[in-house]
Amino acid sequence: MKSRELMISVDDFETRAAVLEDRELVEIYLERRETPSIVGNVYLGRVKDILPGMQAAFIDIGIERNAFLYVEEIVYPRENEDEPMPPIQHLLKPGQDILVQIVKEPMDSKGARVTTQITLPGRYLVLLPYSSFLGVSRRLPEDERHRLKEICEQIRPRDKGLIARTAAEGAEVEELREDVERLLLYWRKIERKVKSSTPVKLIYQEPQLALRIVRDLFSHDFKRLLIDDKEDHGQIIDFLESTDPELKRKVDLYTDGLPLFDKYNINQDIENAMRRKVWLRSGGYISIDHTEALTAVDVNTGKYIGKTNLEQTIFKTNLEAAGEIVRQLRLRDIGGIIVIDFIDMQDLDHREELFTTLNAALATDRTKTRVIEISKLGLVEMTRKNVSQGLLDFQAESCPRCRGLGVVLSETTLGIQTYRQIKKFAATHSAESFIFKVNPHSRGFLEREGKLAGDILELGWGKRAYLVFEETVAPGKPEMVEEGSGDQIERMFRHG
């Protein structure tokens, strides 16, 4: 079993939580002080608009963009699950008050996704106030799942549901009962606040990241937890004192001078996770490309030439890539549709073993995934639940130079653009000479093509342009500074 550690670093700007397995970074969670996560928050909102064609509604919850509610996310009593939901226009009307919970962060131009099926997570259990459903984490062994389900049937509050979390493994009946009581207390507070409030209002707010990650993730299979903030350390100790006292001995306050994430090389690992290409130990590599519709992962043998035959070389590269791909999906928190292009293999047994290896690696992923079998071309299609921004979206923005294309125009193309724009300007203005600011990236092309003599560009029609090369000018976008007679502009250019 891998040695697992949880590292939490807090500074003036953000809180970061890192999960390490055998000292290798596999998951990173980030939350900035100015934009905390809203997933899990409960709002008393108001129906803004009904969209019958989409069977959805916009809900005003008091943030920048209205939230989005699908009809399937509305609590509605049905005798069986196969019974169809009524049309949303029969369930909601504009102006109606509605209690909703955030299930997905706002992303790009899309508002948050919400549900009316409220869930309140505790240390061991999740309370479902509007449901009678009983469930147990599928990550637990079958005998433990059976034990927990029996206990949940005993301690379940009337007309409410429970889900036993992975952390409930081995928990005593009394510990689970106390967790239920805490969750019921939270729910009663929510009910009282709803009764005394008018829309639009935040009713319940999830705790900040450090405490939330301990509640949701930290368990007895972790070797230790290191945190570098004294206040958050105290809050974690208090939380564990009331929920899981034995875990307190695994929590330490980090006080060394070297920053925590530098001590364990986590900052470098985060930086590496922003790169397109990931090298494998064998010398092969995977490349990860994002589009609006999907994420494409390509596997290549790279420097790896193998020791026996081509099929074996490809097989070994694919097996190694499968584990690394899952690590990168977890680390980068990539969601939505993912297409993996493994190197094509002829051996059917090799394909089956690769598929088994991929699924075994995915079993370590807390996020829900669905995988489709490997095609004859070596393609694997999968989906991974998308709840919040991935690492790339959280830390990056579209490049102002390439405008998000991921490529920049070549020196030749930019040189041609620069020359054409200057000629166009000269042709539409009566002045004899001009001074232009130009990005230095165009200089080599203009000189090679014989268009530039020193800093002077001859334009024809007895006109010329004097070029001032500055890095601050956008490539291919020359800026006109001065225009006038030939003598006037030459003196100005020579004498500044």
C-alpha positions as CSV (number, residue, x, y, z in Angstrom):
1,M,0.0,0.0,0.0
2,K,1.3,3.4,-0.9
3,S,2.4,5.8,1.9
4,R,-0.1,8.8,1.8
5,E,0.6,12.3,3.2
6,L,-1.5,15.5,3.2
7,M,0.3,18.8,3.0
8,I,-1.6,22.1,3.6
9,S,0.0,25.5,2.9
10,V,-1.7,28.8,3.8
11,D,-0.5,32.3,2.9
12,D,-1.9,35.7,2.4
13,F,-3.3,34.8,-1.1
14,E,-4.4,31.2,-1.2
15,T,-4.7,27.9,0.6
16,R,-3.2,24.9,-1.1
17,A,-3.7,21.2,-0.1
18,A,-1.5,18.5,-1.7
19,V,-1.9,14.7,-1.5
20,L,1.3,12.8,-1.9
21,E,1.6,9.1,-2.5
22,D,5.1,7.7,-1.9
23,R,6.2,11.4,-1.9
24,E,4.8,11.9,-5.4
25,L,2.2,14.6,-5.9
26,V,-1.1,13.1,-7.1
27,E,-3.7,15.7,-6.2
28,I,-3.7,19.4,-5.6
29,Y,-6.5,21.6,-4.2
30,L,-6.4,25.4,-4.5
31,E,-8.6,28.1,-3.1
32,R,-7.9,31.9,-3.3
33,R,-9.0,34.2,-0.5
34,E,-10.7,36.6,-3.0
35,T,-12.6,33.8,-4.8
36,P,-13.4,31.0,-2.4
37,S,-15.2,27.9,-3.7
38,I,-19.0,28.0,-3.5
39,V,-19.7,24.3,-4.2
40,G,-21.8,23.0,-1.3
41,N,-23.2,26.4,-0.3
42,V,-26.9,26.6,0.2
43,Y,-28.9,29.6,-1.0
44,L,-32.4,30.8,-0.7
45,G,-32.9,31.8,-4.3
46,R,-35.6,33.0,-6.6
47,V,-36.7,31.6,-10.0
48,K,-35.7,34.1,-12.6
49,D,-36.7,32.4,-15.8
50,I,-38.1,29.1,-17.1
51,L,-36.6,27.4,-20.2
52,P,-39.2,24.8,-21.3
53,G,-37.1,23.9,-24.4
54,M,-34.2,22.9,-22.2
55,Q,-36.3,21.7,-19.2
56,A,-34.3,24.0,-17.0
57,A,-34.5,27.3,-15.1
58,F,-32.3,30.2,-14.2
59,I,-32.1,30.9,-10.4
60,D,-31.0,34.2,-8.9
61,I,-28.8,33.3,-5.9
62,G,-27.2,36.8,-5.6
63,I,-23.9,36.2,-7.4
64,E,-22.7,37.6,-10.7
65,R,-24.5,35.1,-13.0
66,N,-27.8,33.3,-12.4
67,A,-27.4,29.6,-11.5
68,F,-28.7,26.8,-13.7
69,L,-31.2,24.2,-12.5
70,Y,-32.2,21.1,-14.6
71,V,-35.6,19.5,-14.0
72,E,-33.9,16.3,-12.9
73,E,-32.3,18.2,-10.0
74,I,-35.7,19.2,-8.5
75,V,-37.0,17.2,-5.6
76,Y,-40.3,15.7,-6.6
77,P,-42.0,12.7,-4.9
78,R,-42.3,9.8,-7.2
79,E,-43.5,6.2,-6.5
80,N,-40.7,4.7,-8.6
81,E,-37.6,6.0,-10.3
82,D,-38.9,5.1,-13.8
83,E,-41.8,7.5,-13.4
84,P,-41.0,10.5,-15.6
85,M,-40.6,14.0,-14.1
86,P,-43.4,16.5,-14.9
87,P,-42.4,19.4,-17.2
88,I,-40.4,22.1,-15.4
89,Q,-43.0,24.7,-16.2
90,H,-45.5,22.6,-14.0
91,L,-43.0,22.6,-11.1
92,L,-41.7,26.1,-11.0
93,K,-42.8,29.6,-11.9
94,P,-40.9,32.9,-12.2
95,G,-40.6,34.7,-8.9
96,Q,-40.9,31.6,-6.8
97,D,-38.7,31.2,-3.8
98,I,-36.5,28.1,-3.9
99,L,-33.8,26.5,-1.7
100,V,-30.8,25.3,-3.8
101,Q,-27.3,24.0,-3.3
102,I,-24.3,24.5,-5.6
103,V,-23.1,21.3,-7.2
104,K,-20.8,22.9,-9.8
105,E,-18.7,26.1,-9.9
106,P,-19.4,28.8,-12.4
107,M,-17.1,28.3,-15.4
108,D,-16.2,30.5,-18.3
109,S,-19.5,32.1,-19.4
110,K,-21.7,29.5,-17.6
111,G,-23.3,30.1,-14.3
112,A,-23.2,27.7,-11.3
113,R,-25.1,24.4,-11.5
114,V,-27.5,23.9,-8.6
115,T,-29.8,21.2,-7.2
116,T,-32.7,21.2,-4.7
117,Q,-31.6,17.8,-3.4
118,I,-29.6,19.2,-0.5
119,T,-26.8,17.1,0.9
120,L,-24.9,17.9,4.2
121,P,-21.5,16.1,4.5
122,G,-20.2,15.2,7.9
123,R,-17.1,13.3,8.9
124,Y,-18.5,9.8,8.3
125,L,-21.9,10.4,6.8
126,V,-23.8,12.6,4.4
127,L,-27.3,13.6,5.4
128,L,-30.1,13.8,2.7
129,P,-32.8,16.0,4.3
130,Y,-35.3,15.6,1.3
131,S,-34.7,11.9,0.6
132,S,-35.0,8.4,2.2
133,F,-32.1,7.0,0.2
134,L,-29.6,4.8,2.0
135,G,-26.2,4.3,0.4
136,V,-22.6,3.3,1.2
137,S,-19.4,4.3,-0.6
138,R,-18.5,1.8,-3.3
139,R,-14.8,2.2,-2.4
140,L,-15.3,0.1,0.7
141,P,-15.0,-3.8,1.0
142,E,-18.3,-5.6,0.5
143,D,-18.5,-6.9,4.2
144,E,-17.9,-3.3,5.5
145,R,-20.5,-1.9,3.1
146,H,-23.0,-4.4,4.5
147,R,-22.2,-3.6,8.1
148,L,-22.5,0.2,7.5
149,K,-25.8,-0.2,5.7
150,E,-27.3,-2.0,8.6
151,I,-26.1,0.6,11.0
152,C,-27.5,3.4,8.8
153,E,-30.9,1.7,8.8
154,Q,-30.8,1.8,12.6
155,I,-29.7,5.4,13.1
156,R,-31.4,7.1,10.1
157,P,-33.6,10.1,11.1
158,R,-37.2,9.7,10.1
159,D,-38.0,10.7,6.5
160,K,-34.3,11.4,5.8
161,G,-31.5,9.6,3.9
162,L,-27.9,8.8,4.7
163,I,-24.8,7.9,2.7
164,A,-21.9,6.3,4.5
165,R,-18.6,7.9,3.3
166,T,-15.3,6.1,2.8
167,A,-14.1,7.6,6.1
168,A,-16.8,5.6,7.9
169,E,-14.8,2.4,7.5
170,G,-14.4,0.8,10.9
171,A,-16.3,3.6,12.7
172,E,-18.3,2.5,15.8
173,V,-22.1,2.8,16.0
174,E,-21.9,5.6,18.5
175,E,-19.4,7.6,16.3
176,L,-21.8,7.4,13.4
177,R,-24.8,8.3,15.6
178,E,-22.9,11.4,16.9
179,D,-22.2,12.4,13.2
180,V,-25.9,12.2,12.4
181,E,-26.7,14.4,15.4
182,R,-24.2,17.0,14.3
183,L,-25.7,17.0,10.7
184,L,-29.2,17.3,12.1
185,L,-28.2,20.3,14.1
186,Y,-26.8,21.9,10.9
187,W,-30.0,21.1,9.1
188,R,-32.2,22.6,11.9
189,K,-30.1,25.8,11.8
190,I,-30.7,26.0,8.0
191,E,-34.4,25.5,8.4
192,R,-34.6,28.3,11.0
193,K,-32.6,30.6,8.8
194,V,-34.7,29.9,5.8
195,K,-37.9,30.8,7.8
196,S,-36.4,34.1,8.9
197,S,-34.9,35.1,5.6
198,T,-36.1,36.6,2.3
199,P,-34.5,35.8,-1.1
200,V,-31.8,36.2,-2.3
201,K,-29.6,35.0,0.6
202,L,-26.7,32.7,1.5
203,I,-28.1,30.3,4.0
204,Y,-25.2,27.8,4.6
205,Q,-21.6,28.2,3.7
206,E,-19.1,25.4,3.4
207,P,-16.0,25.7,5.6
208,Q,-12.7,27.0,4.1
209,L,-10.5,24.6,2.2
210,A,-8.1,23.4,5.0
211,L,-11.0,22.2,7.2
212,R,-13.0,20.9,4.3
213,I,-10.2,18.8,2.9
214,V,-9.6,17.2,6.4
215,R,-13.4,16.4,6.7
216,D,-13.6,15.0,3.2
217,L,-10.2,13.4,2.6
218,F,-8.0,12.9,5.7
219,S,-8.4,9.4,7.1
220,H,-6.5,6.7,9.0
221,D,-4.7,5.5,5.8
222,F,-2.8,8.7,5.7
223,K,0.7,8.6,7.3
224,R,0.5,12.3,8.5
225,L,-0.8,15.8,7.8
226,L,1.5,18.8,7.8
227,I,0.1,22.3,7.9
228,D,2.1,25.6,8.1
229,D,-0.6,27.8,9.5
230,K,-1.1,27.9,13.3
231,E,-4.7,29.1,13.2
232,D,-5.9,26.5,10.7
233,H,-3.9,23.9,12.6
234,G,-5.9,24.7,15.8
235,Q,-9.2,24.5,13.9
236,I,-8.3,21.1,12.5
237,I,-7.3,19.8,15.9
238,D,-10.6,21.0,17.3
239,F,-12.5,19.4,14.5
240,L,-10.8,16.0,14.9
241,E,-11.2,16.2,18.7
242,S,-15.0,16.1,18.2
243,T,-15.1,13.7,15.3
244,D,-12.0,11.4,15.2
245,P,-9.6,12.0,18.1
246,E,-7.2,9.2,17.1
247,L,-6.3,11.2,14.0
248,K,-5.0,14.2,16.0
249,R,-1.6,12.4,16.6
250,K,-1.0,12.4,12.8
251,V,-1.4,16.2,12.5
252,D,1.7,18.4,12.8
253,L,2.4,22.1,12.6
254,Y,5.2,22.8,10.1
255,T,7.5,25.6,11.4
256,D,10.7,25.2,9.4
257,G,12.1,28.3,7.6
258,L,12.0,26.8,4.1
259,P,8.4,27.0,2.8
260,L,6.5,23.7,3.1
261,F,5.8,23.3,-0.6
262,D,9.4,24.0,-1.4
263,K,10.7,21.5,1.2
264,Y,8.8,18.7,-0.5
265,N,9.2,20.0,-4.1
266,I,5.5,20.4,-4.5
267,N,5.8,23.9,-6.1
268,Q,8.0,22.4,-8.9
269,D,5.5,19.5,-9.4
270,I,2.6,22.0,-9.7
271,E,4.7,24.0,-12.3
272,N,5.4,20.7,-14.2
273,A,1.7,19.9,-14.2
274,M,1.0,23.0,-16.3
275,R,3.1,21.7,-19.2
276,R,1.8,20.0,-22.3
277,K,4.4,17.2,-22.4
278,V,4.9,14.7,-19.6
279,W,8.0,12.4,-19.8
280,L,7.7,8.7,-18.7
281,R,10.6,7.0,-16.8
282,S,11.2,4.7,-19.8
283,G,11.8,7.6,-22.2
284,G,8.3,7.7,-23.7
285,Y,6.0,10.6,-23.1
286,I,2.4,11.7,-23.1
287,S,1.1,15.0,-24.4
288,I,-2.1,16.6,-23.1
289,D,-4.1,19.0,-25.2
290,H,-7.3,20.9,-24.2
291,T,-10.1,22.0,-26.4
292,E,-13.5,23.4,-25.5
293,A,-15.2,20.1,-26.3
294,L,-12.7,17.6,-24.8
295,T,-9.2,16.8,-23.6
296,A,-7.0,14.7,-25.9
297,V,-4.1,12.6,-24.5
298,D,-1.5,11.2,-26.9
299,V,1.0,8.4,-26.0
300,N,4.4,8.2,-27.8
301,T,7.4,6.0,-27.4
302,G,9.7,9.0,-27.6
303,K,13.3,8.1,-26.7
304,Y,12.3,4.5,-25.6
305,I,13.5,1.9,-28.2
306,G,12.9,-1.2,-26.1
307,K,15.0,-4.4,-25.8
308,T,13.0,-7.1,-27.6
309,N,10.5,-6.2,-30.4
310,L,8.3,-3.4,-31.4
311,E,5.1,-4.8,-30.0
312,Q,6.7,-5.3,-26.6
313,T,8.1,-1.8,-26.7
314,I,4.7,-0.3,-27.5
315,F,3.0,-2.5,-24.8
316,K,5.4,-1.4,-22.1
317,T,5.1,2.3,-23.1
318,N,1.3,2.0,-23.0
319,L,1.2,0.3,-19.6
320,E,3.5,3.0,-18.1
321,A,1.5,5.7,-19.8
322,A,-1.8,4.4,-18.3
323,G,-0.7,5.0,-14.7
324,E,0.8,8.4,-15.5
325,I,-2.3,9.5,-17.4
326,V,-4.5,8.8,-14.4
327,R,-2.1,10.6,-12.1
328,Q,-2.2,13.6,-14.4
329,L,-6.0,13.5,-14.6
330,R,-6.1,13.6,-10.8
331,L,-3.4,16.2,-10.4
332,R,-4.7,18.6,-13.1
333,D,-8.3,17.8,-12.1
334,I,-9.3,17.3,-15.8
335,G,-13.0,16.8,-16.2
336,G,-15.5,16.3,-19.1
337,I,-14.8,14.1,-22.1
338,I,-11.3,12.7,-22.4
339,V,-9.9,10.8,-25.4
340,I,-6.7,8.8,-24.9
341,D,-4.7,7.8,-28.0
342,F,-2.6,4.8,-26.9
343,I,-0.1,3.5,-29.4
344,D,-1.8,0.9,-31.5
345,M,-1.2,-2.8,-30.5
346,Q,-2.0,-5.9,-32.5
347,D,-2.0,-8.3,-29.6
348,L,-5.5,-8.7,-28.1
349,D,-4.2,-9.9,-24.8
350,H,-2.0,-6.8,-24.6
351,R,-5.1,-4.6,-25.2
352,E,-7.1,-6.4,-22.5
353,E,-4.2,-6.0,-20.0
354,L,-3.9,-2.3,-20.8
355,F,-7.6,-1.8,-20.2
356,T,-7.4,-3.6,-16.9
357,T,-4.3,-1.6,-15.9
358,L,-6.1,1.7,-16.7
359,N,-9.2,0.7,-14.7
360,A,-7.0,-0.4,-11.7
361,A,-5.3,3.0,-11.8
362,L,-8.6,4.8,-12.0
363,A,-9.8,3.0,-8.8
364,T,-7.6,5.4,-6.9
365,D,-9.4,8.4,-8.3
366,R,-12.1,9.9,-5.9
367,T,-13.8,11.6,-8.9
368,K,-16.4,9.6,-10.7
369,T,-15.2,8.3,-14.1
370,R,-16.7,6.1,-16.9
371,V,-14.4,4.3,-19.4
372,I,-15.3,2.9,-22.8
373,E,-13.3,-0.1,-24.1
374,I,-10.2,0.4,-26.3
375,S,-11.1,0.7,-29.9
376,K,-9.2,-1.0,-32.8
377,L,-7.3,2.2,-33.3
378,G,-6.1,2.2,-29.7
379,L,-8.5,5.0,-28.6
380,V,-10.0,5.1,-25.2
381,E,-13.0,7.4,-24.5
382,M,-13.8,8.3,-20.9
383,T,-15.7,10.9,-18.9
384,R,-14.6,12.4,-15.6
385,K,-17.0,14.4,-13.4
386,N,-16.4,18.1,-13.7
387,V,-17.2,20.0,-10.5
388,S,-14.7,22.8,-10.4
389,Q,-12.0,24.5,-12.5
390,G,-9.1,22.3,-13.3
391,L,-5.5,23.3,-12.4
392,L,-4.9,24.9,-15.8
393,D,-8.0,27.0,-15.8
394,F,-7.5,28.0,-12.2
395,Q,-3.9,29.2,-12.7
396,A,-3.8,30.4,-16.3
397,E,-5.6,32.7,-18.8
398,S,-5.7,32.9,-22.5
399,C,-2.4,34.2,-24.0
400,P,-2.9,37.8,-25.2
401,R,-0.5,37.2,-28.1
402,C,-2.1,34.0,-29.5
403,R,-5.6,34.8,-28.1
404,G,-6.0,31.3,-26.7
405,L,-5.0,29.4,-29.9
406,G,-2.0,27.9,-28.3
407,V,0.2,29.0,-31.3
408,V,1.8,32.2,-32.5
409,L,2.3,33.4,-36.0
410,S,5.7,32.7,-37.6
411,E,8.4,35.3,-38.1
412,T,7.7,35.3,-41.8
413,T,3.9,35.8,-41.4
414,L,4.4,38.6,-38.9
415,G,7.0,40.3,-41.1
416,I,4.6,40.2,-44.1
417,Q,1.8,41.5,-42.0
418,T,4.0,44.4,-40.7
419,Y,5.2,45.4,-44.2
420,R,1.7,45.3,-45.6
421,Q,0.1,47.4,-42.8
422,I,2.8,50.0,-43.1
423,K,2.4,50.2,-46.9
424,K,-1.4,50.4,-46.6
425,F,-1.0,53.3,-44.1
426,A,1.4,55.1,-46.4
427,A,-0.9,54.6,-49.4
428,T,-3.8,56.2,-47.6
429,H,-2.0,59.2,-46.2
430,S,-0.4,62.2,-48.0
431,A,2.7,62.5,-45.9
432,E,6.1,61.6,-47.5
433,S,7.7,59.9,-44.5
434,F,6.6,58.2,-41.3
435,I,8.0,56.8,-38.0
436,F,6.6,53.5,-36.9
437,K,7.1,51.4,-33.7
438,V,7.6,47.8,-34.7
439,N,8.2,44.6,-32.7
440,P,11.8,43.3,-33.2
441,H,10.4,39.9,-34.3
442,S,9.8,41.3,-37.8
443,R,13.3,42.7,-38.3
444,G,15.0,39.5,-39.5
445,F,12.4,38.9,-42.2
446,L,12.5,42.5,-43.5
447,E,16.3,42.4,-43.7
448,R,16.5,39.0,-45.4
449,E,13.9,40.2,-48.0
450,G,16.0,43.3,-48.7
451,K,13.2,45.7,-47.6
452,L,15.1,47.2,-44.7
453,A,18.2,49.3,-45.0
454,G,19.4,50.1,-41.5
455,D,16.2,51.3,-39.9
456,I,14.6,52.6,-43.1
457,L,11.8,50.9,-45.1
458,E,11.4,52.1,-48.7
459,L,7.7,52.0,-49.6
460,G,7.6,53.2,-53.2
461,W,5.8,56.3,-54.5
462,G,8.8,58.3,-53.1
463,K,7.8,57.4,-49.5
464,R,9.7,55.8,-46.7
465,A,9.1,54.6,-43.1
466,Y,11.6,54.9,-40.3
467,L,11.3,52.0,-37.9
468,V,11.8,52.0,-34.1
469,F,12.0,48.4,-32.7
470,E,10.4,47.9,-29.3
471,E,9.4,44.7,-27.5
472,T,6.2,46.4,-26.1
473,V,4.6,46.5,-29.6
474,A,2.4,43.6,-30.5
475,P,4.0,41.4,-33.2
476,G,2.6,42.2,-36.6
477,K,0.8,45.3,-35.3
478,P,3.0,48.4,-36.2
479,E,2.2,51.6,-34.5
480,M,2.5,55.0,-36.4
481,V,4.2,57.6,-34.2
482,E,4.8,60.6,-36.5
483,E,4.2,61.6,-40.2
484,G,5.4,64.6,-42.2
485,S,7.7,65.7,-44.9
486,G,10.9,63.7,-45.7
487,D,13.3,66.2,-44.1
488,Q,11.1,66.8,-41.1
489,I,10.7,63.1,-40.2
490,E,14.4,62.3,-40.9
491,R,15.6,65.1,-38.5
492,M,13.1,63.9,-35.9
493,F,14.2,60.3,-36.2
494,R,17.9,61.1,-36.2
495,H,17.8,63.4,-33.3
496,G,15.0,61.7,-31.3
